[in-house]
Amino acid sequence: MTKIAVIKTGGKQYVVKEGDKLAIEKVGAKEGKSASFKDVLLVADSEGKEVEIGTPTVKGKTVEVAIEKQFRDKKINVMKFKAKSRYHKKKGHRQHQTMVKIGKIS
């Protein structure tokens, strides 16, 4: 029976379980190190029998992660254009990402 959790990081929420790999917004830890998320919104078992819902977070629960890789995502092109005035601008953006492996949910 595995545990699942809903964590909040980088302005987004993710449903995770032990052993998952996940690409999230950049975390300020080095590759090969570990970190923990304290913003745990929900903890449950895989069958949904034992469910703890936070208000807004579950007190005393953390999710341990191992930082696997820091990288940049694919480029996103941003265009500005105004018709009939010869105005156009092109800009690119690559978001910093972190690949993490979910460890223990406690």
C-alpha positions as CSV (number, residue, x, y, z in Angstrom):
1,M,0.0,0.0,0.0
2,T,1.7,3.2,-1.2
3,K,1.1,6.7,-0.1
4,I,0.1,9.6,-2.4
5,A,0.4,13.3,-1.6
6,V,-0.5,16.6,-3.2
7,I,2.3,19.1,-2.8
8,K,2.5,22.7,-3.7
9,T,5.7,24.2,-5.3
10,G,6.5,26.9,-7.8
11,G,2.8,28.1,-7.8
12,K,1.6,24.7,-9.0
13,Q,0.2,21.6,-7.3
14,Y,1.3,18.1,-8.1
15,V,-0.1,14.7,-7.2
16,V,2.9,12.5,-6.3
17,K,3.6,9.0,-5.0
18,E,6.8,7.4,-3.7
19,G,9.3,6.7,-6.5
20,D,7.9,9.2,-9.1
21,K,10.1,11.4,-11.2
22,L,8.8,14.9,-11.7
23,A,10.0,18.1,-13.5
24,I,9.1,21.2,-11.4
25,E,10.0,24.9,-11.2
26,K,13.6,25.4,-10.2
27,V,14.5,24.5,-6.6
28,G,17.6,26.1,-5.1
29,A,19.4,22.9,-4.2
30,K,22.4,21.3,-6.0
31,E,22.3,18.1,-8.0
32,G,22.7,14.9,-5.9
33,K,21.4,16.6,-2.8
34,S,18.1,16.1,-1.1
35,A,15.3,18.5,-0.1
36,S,11.9,18.4,1.5
37,F,8.6,20.0,0.7
38,K,6.6,21.2,3.7
39,D,3.6,22.5,1.7
40,V,1.7,19.2,1.7
41,L,-2.0,19.7,1.0
42,L,-3.2,16.1,1.1
43,V,-1.8,12.7,2.2
44,A,-3.7,9.5,1.5
45,D,-3.1,5.8,0.8
46,S,-3.5,4.5,-2.7
47,E,-7.0,3.0,-2.0
48,G,-8.3,6.3,-0.5
49,K,-9.1,4.8,3.0
50,E,-6.8,7.0,5.1
51,V,-7.1,10.6,3.9
52,E,-5.7,13.6,5.6
53,I,-6.7,17.0,4.1
54,G,-4.9,20.1,5.2
55,T,-6.3,23.6,6.0
56,P,-4.4,24.6,3.9
57,T,-1.5,22.3,4.7
58,V,-1.3,19.1,6.7
59,K,0.7,19.8,9.8
60,G,3.7,17.7,10.5
61,K,3.8,16.0,7.0
62,T,6.7,16.4,4.6
63,V,7.7,14.9,1.2
64,E,11.4,14.1,0.8
65,V,12.9,14.5,-2.7
66,A,16.3,13.8,-4.3
67,I,17.5,16.4,-6.8
68,E,18.5,14.6,-9.9
69,K,19.1,17.3,-12.5
70,Q,18.9,21.1,-13.0
71,F,18.0,22.0,-16.6
72,R,16.2,24.5,-18.9
73,D,13.0,23.6,-20.6
74,K,12.3,23.9,-24.3
75,K,12.2,27.4,-25.8
76,I,8.9,29.3,-26.0
77,N,8.6,32.0,-28.6
78,V,6.6,35.1,-27.8
79,M,5.4,37.3,-30.6
80,K,3.9,40.8,-30.6
81,F,2.3,42.0,-33.7
82,K,0.2,45.0,-34.8
83,A,-1.5,44.9,-38.2
84,K,-0.8,47.6,-40.8
85,S,1.8,49.4,-38.8
86,R,4.9,47.3,-39.5
87,Y,5.3,46.5,-35.8
88,H,6.4,43.1,-34.7
89,K,8.7,41.8,-32.0
90,K,9.9,38.3,-31.3
91,K,11.2,37.1,-28.0
92,G,12.3,33.7,-26.6
93,H,12.1,32.3,-23.1
94,R,13.5,29.1,-21.5
95,Q,12.3,28.3,-18.0
96,H,14.6,26.8,-15.4
97,Q,13.4,23.4,-14.3
98,T,14.5,20.8,-11.7
99,M,14.1,17.0,-12.1
100,V,13.3,15.4,-8.7
101,K,12.6,11.9,-7.5
102,I,10.0,11.5,-4.8
103,G,11.4,9.7,-1.8
104,K,9.5,9.2,1.5
105,I,6.1,10.7,2.2
106,S,5.9,11.1,6.0
